[in-house]
Amino acid sequence: MLIFKRTLEGVIVRSLFKGKMVAILGPRQSGKTTLAKKLVSPYGAEGAYWDCQLADVRKHFVIGKPDELLPLVTGKKLVVFDEAQTIQDIGTILKVFHDTYPDAQIIATGSSSFDLSNKINEPMTGRIFEFTLLPLSLSEIKESRPTAMSDLHDFMMYGTYPAVVVATSTEEKKVVLKNIATQYLYKDVFVFEAIRNPRVFEDLVKLLALQIGSLVSLNELAIHLGVSRSVVQRYLRLLEQSFIIRVVHSFSNNPRTELKKAFKVFFLDVGVRNAMVDIDTPFITRRDAGFIFENYFVSERIKEGGNNFIFPPKILFWRTRSGIEIDVIEKSGVEISAYECKLGTTAVSFSRFLKMYPQAKVRVITPNDLL
């Protein structure tokens, strides 16, 4: 099976043995276990990989008793605790262990429930480097195999979860993708959070899938679903924390002319989005192809930005009250880049934006540019 080299691997290696634990978070099936095993492999007998879903491993995690973990780490330079979110009070346990044995280099991997239940963030503040591993980026795929326009169309149709990318037929891609979209992504939300009405939660995902690239109204979503705005806001937060969507806000340095509170929603894997809407119509004949391409580009920028885990750039959009809009704004410190996503060579004017932000870099992005 093809093993992809993840860009995050080098970033994580450079963060090891700095006196902090490392957490690799991300959606299920994004490749966290594969990456963790690759990170520990060079250490041979001085490395250890433990699956926290196994009873023989779980019994060593006892709150207030850090010595219980010693049989798993003694004599090891680097130890991986995979699926660590399955351990009750994992954040507190790791905090006490780290404070007691600070020389042990621990890598803890877990799906979104790390964030959903605050099992890591609160107890481990100041003691941990946290990384997010999302589905494959285009650059990671291109580094491992040749990529043509037909492949890019596949990525925009079926997404880039590793198991989907390596699937050898269209039907296999659909089966794998639907399994991920229906069986894995919601699992942590339903297990660790009190979702009183799972049907409303899933209906919200489908509504958002139909609105990628468009302004989202909390009021309209709440009315359509028959719930309060606060419920919609909570579900949006959970969807973000489970790495299904990203809420993108407007660039509003000049709130008198720009939409201050407007936001859009994009899916971190466009294949998951398509699985909710239409996974059968070929990309080149789809009415929503332009929106899919925009979503795909946004997810690519988020993945690339995530490799700078200290100061990742902000992804925004720009729209004036008069309706003038630019698809993607990337703000990194004082640097501003503006992108318009087009399937063809349509002429685009950035004059209004450049008049307000003359220091910005502007560019039209087409599928050919990505390849």
C-alpha positions in Angstrom: 0.0 0.0 0.0 1.2 3.5 -0.9 2.4 5.4 2.2 2.3 9.1 1.7 4.9 11.4 3.2 3.1 13.9 5.4 4.5 17.5 5.4 3.6 17.6 9.1 6.1 14.8 9.8 9.1 17.1 9.6 7.4 19.7 11.7 6.7 17.2 14.4 10.2 15.8 14.3 11.7 19.2 14.9 9.4 19.7 17.9 10.5 16.5 19.7 12.6 16.5 22.9 11.9 20.2 23.6 10.5 19.5 27.0 6.9 19.2 25.9 4.5 16.4 24.9 3.1 16.3 21.4 -0.5 15.8 20.4 -1.6 14.8 16.9 -5.2 15.6 16.4 -7.5 15.2 13.4 -10.5 13.4 12.0 -10.6 9.6 12.0 -9.1 8.0 9.0 -6.8 11.0 8.3 -3.6 9.0 8.8 -2.7 9.7 12.4 -1.9 6.1 13.3 0.3 5.7 10.2 2.2 8.9 11.0 2.6 8.0 14.7 4.1 4.6 13.8 6.4 6.2 11.3 7.6 8.7 13.9 8.4 6.0 16.4 9.9 3.5 14.0 13.5 5.0 13.9 13.9 4.4 17.6 13.7 0.7 17.4 13.7 -0.9 20.9 13.9 2.6 22.4 10.5 3.4 21.0 7.1 2.1 21.9 3.6 2.3 20.3 0.6 1.6 22.5 -3.0 1.5 21.3 -5.1 3.0 24.1 -8.2 1.1 22.9 -6.7 -2.1 24.3 -7.6 -3.2 27.8 -4.0 -4.2 28.7 -2.9 -0.6 27.9 -5.8 1.2 29.4 -5.3 -0.3 32.8 -2.1 1.7 33.2 -3.9 5.0 33.0 -4.9 5.8 36.6 -5.6 9.4 37.6 -3.3 10.5 40.4 -0.9 7.5 39.9 1.7 8.4 37.3 3.9 5.5 38.3 1.3 3.1 36.8 2.5 4.3 33.3 6.1 3.4 34.0 5.9 -0.1 32.5 4.9 1.5 29.2 7.6 4.1 29.1 10.7 2.8 31.1 13.7 2.5 28.9 12.0 4.3 26.0 13.1 7.5 24.3 9.8 8.1 22.5 6.4 6.6 23.3 3.2 6.9 21.3 -0.2 6.6 22.9 -2.6 6.2 20.0 -6.4 6.9 20.3 -5.6 8.5 23.6 -9.1 10.2 23.7 -10.6 6.9 24.7 -9.0 7.2 28.1 -11.1 8.8 30.8 -9.4 11.9 32.3 -6.5 11.6 29.8 -5.5 15.2 30.0 -5.1 15.2 33.8 -3.3 11.8 33.7 -0.8 13.0 31.1 -0.3 16.3 32.9 0.7 14.6 36.2 2.9 12.1 34.4 4.7 14.9 32.4 5.2 16.9 35.6 6.6 13.8 37.4 8.7 12.4 34.5 9.4 15.4 32.2 12.2 13.6 30.3 9.8 11.1 28.7 8.9 12.2 25.1 5.2 11.3 24.7 3.2 11.6 21.5 -0.5 11.3 22.0 -2.8 10.9 19.0 -6.5 11.3 19.0 -9.6 12.3 17.0 -11.7 15.3 17.5 -12.9 14.2 21.0 -9.7 15.7 22.4 -11.2 19.1 21.7 -14.8 18.1 22.2 -14.4 17.1 25.8 -11.4 19.4 26.6 -9.5 16.4 27.7 -6.2 17.8 26.5 -6.4 21.5 26.1 -7.2 22.7 29.6 -5.0 20.3 31.7 -2.0 20.4 29.3 -1.8 24.2 28.7 1.9 25.1 28.3 3.0 21.5 28.4 2.1 20.3 24.9 2.7 21.0 21.2 -0.6 20.4 19.3 -0.7 19.6 15.6 -3.7 18.9 13.3 -3.5 16.2 10.6 -6.1 16.6 8.0 -6.7 14.5 4.8 -4.0 14.6 2.2 -3.0 17.9 0.6 -2.4 18.1 -3.1 1.3 18.7 -2.6 1.6 15.5 -0.5 -0.2 13.5 -3.2 2.0 15.0 -6.0 5.1 14.1 -4.1 4.2 10.4 -4.0 2.7 9.9 -7.5 2.1 11.7 -10.8 -1.0 13.8 -10.8 -3.1 14.8 -13.9 -6.2 16.9 -14.4 -8.4 13.8 -14.2 -6.9 13.0 -10.8 -7.6 16.6 -9.6 -11.2 16.1 -10.7 -11.3 12.9 -8.6 -9.9 14.7 -5.6 -12.6 17.4 -6.0 -15.3 14.7 -6.3 -14.2 12.2 -3.7 -11.9 14.1 -1.4 -8.4 13.2 -0.2 -8.7 10.9 2.7 -5.8 8.5 2.3 -8.0 5.4 1.9 -10.0 7.2 -0.8 -7.0 8.4 -2.7 -5.5 4.9 -2.9 -8.8 3.2 -3.9 -8.4 1.7 -7.4 -11.9 2.2 -8.8 -14.6 4.9 -8.7 -17.0 2.5 -7.0 -14.4 1.7 -4.3 -13.8 5.4 -3.7 -17.5 6.0 -3.3 -17.9 3.1 -0.8 -14.9 4.2 1.3 -16.0 7.8 1.3 -19.6 7.1 2.3 -18.3 4.8 5.1 -16.1 7.7 6.4 -18.8 10.3 6.0 -21.5 8.2 7.7 -19.6 6.0 10.2 -16.5 7.8 11.4 -16.9 11.6 11.4 -19.9 11.8 13.7 -18.7 9.1 16.1 -16.9 11.3 18.6 -19.6 13.9 18.5 -22.3 11.4 19.4 -20.2 9.6 21.9 -18.7 12.5 23.9 -21.4 15.2 23.5 -25.0 15.2 24.4 -26.7 15.5 21.0 -30.4 15.4 21.9 -31.5 15.2 18.3 -29.0 13.5 16.0 -31.3 13.9 13.0 -31.2 17.8 13.4 -27.4 17.6 13.6 -27.2 15.6 10.4 -29.8 17.8 8.7 -27.6 20.8 9.5 -24.6 19.2 7.9 -26.7 18.6 4.7 -27.9 22.2 4.7 -24.3 23.5 5.1 -23.2 21.2 2.2 -25.8 22.9 0.0 -24.5 26.4 0.9 -20.7 26.2 0.5 -19.4 29.4 -0.9 -22.5 31.3 0.1 -23.3 33.5 3.0 -24.8 31.6 5.9 -27.6 32.9 8.0 -28.0 31.6 11.6 -31.6 32.7 11.6 -32.5 30.8 8.4 -30.7 27.6 9.5 -32.6 27.8 12.9 -36.0 28.3 11.3 -35.4 25.6 8.7 -34.3 23.1 11.4 -36.9 24.2 13.9 -34.3 24.9 16.7 -32.9 27.9 18.4 -30.0 30.0 17.1 -28.0 28.8 20.2 -28.4 25.2 19.2 -27.2 25.9 15.6 -24.2 27.8 17.0 -23.3 24.9 19.3 -23.6 22.4 16.5 -21.5 24.5 14.2 -18.8 24.6 17.0 -18.9 20.8 17.3 -18.6 20.4 13.6 -15.5 22.6 13.6 -14.1 20.8 16.6 -14.6 17.4 14.8 -12.8 18.7 11.7 -15.8 18.4 9.4 -16.2 22.1 8.6 -14.4 25.4 8.9 -16.3 28.6 9.6 -14.8 31.4 7.5 -15.4 35.0 8.5 -15.3 38.2 6.5 -12.2 40.4 6.3 -13.4 43.5 8.0 -10.6 46.1 8.5 -13.2 48.6 7.3 -16.5 47.6 8.9 -18.4 50.6 7.4 -18.2 49.1 3.9 -17.6 45.4 4.6 -19.9 42.7 6.1 -18.8 42.5 9.7 -20.6 39.5 11.0 -21.2 37.5 7.8 -19.6 34.1 7.5 -19.4 31.1 5.2 -18.9 27.4 5.8 -16.5 25.2 4.0 -15.9 21.5 4.4 -12.3 20.4 5.3 -12.8 17.5 2.9 -14.9 18.3 -0.2 -15.6 14.6 -0.8 -17.5 14.5 2.5 -19.5 17.5 1.3 -20.3 15.8 -2.0 -21.3 12.6 -0.2 -24.0 14.6 1.5 -25.3 16.2 -1.7 -24.4 14.2 -4.9 -21.5 11.8 -5.3 -22.6 10.5 -8.7 -22.7 13.4 -11.2 -19.2 13.8 -12.9 -17.3 17.0 -11.8 -17.1 18.5 -15.3 -21.0 18.4 -15.7 -21.9 19.6 -12.2 -23.8 22.9 -11.7 -22.0 23.4 -8.4 -18.5 22.7 -9.9 -17.4 26.3 -9.2 -18.4 26.1 -5.6 -16.7 22.7 -5.2 -13.4 24.2 -6.7 -13.6 27.1 -4.3 -14.1 24.8 -1.3 -11.3 22.6 -2.5 -8.9 25.5 -2.7 -9.9 26.8 0.7 -9.3 23.4 2.2 -5.9 23.3 0.5 -4.9 26.6 2.0 -6.0 25.5 5.4 -3.9 22.3 5.1 -0.8 24.3 3.9 -1.3 26.9 6.7 -1.6 24.2 9.3 2.0 23.2 8.7 2.9 26.5 10.4 1.5 25.4 13.7 2.7 28.5 15.7 1.2 31.2 13.5 -1.0 29.7 10.8 -2.5 32.3 8.4 -6.1 33.3 8.8 -8.5 32.3 6.0 -11.2 34.9 5.3 -13.3 36.2 2.5 -14.1 39.8 1.4 -17.5 41.2 0.5 -18.7 44.8 0.6 -22.3 45.9 1.4 -22.7 46.6 -2.3 -22.0 43.0 -3.1 -18.4 43.1 -4.5 -16.7 39.9 -3.3 -13.3 38.1 -3.3 -13.4 34.4 -2.6 -10.4 33.9 -0.4 -8.3 36.3 1.7 -5.2 34.9 3.4 -3.8 37.1 6.2 -0.5 36.2 7.7 0.7 38.9 10.1 0.6 42.1 8.0 0.7 40.2 4.7 -2.5 40.0 2.8 -3.1 37.7 -0.2 -6.4 37.7 -2.2 -7.5 34.8 -4.4 -10.4 34.5 -6.9 -11.2 30.8 -7.8 -12.2 30.3 -11.4 -12.6 27.1 -13.4 -11.6 28.9 -16.6 -9.7 32.0 -17.6 -12.4 34.5 -16.7 -11.2 38.1 -16.3 -11.2 39.3 -12.7 -10.8 42.9 -11.4 -9.2 43.4 -8.0 -9.2 47.2 -8.4 -11.7 47.9 -5.7 -9.9 45.7 -3.2 -6.4 47.0 -4.2 -7.7 50.6 -3.7 -8.4 49.8 -0.1 -5.5 47.4 0.5 -2.7 48.4 -2.0 -0.1 46.3 -0.3 -2.1 43.0 -0.9 -1.0 40.4 -3.4 -3.8 39.3 -5.7 -4.2 36.2 -7.9 -6.7 34.3 -9.9 -6.6 30.5 -9.2 -7.7 27.9 -11.8 -7.3 24.1 -11.6 -4.3 24.3 -13.9 -2.6 26.6 -11.4 -3.0 23.9 -8.7 -1.3 21.3 -11.0 
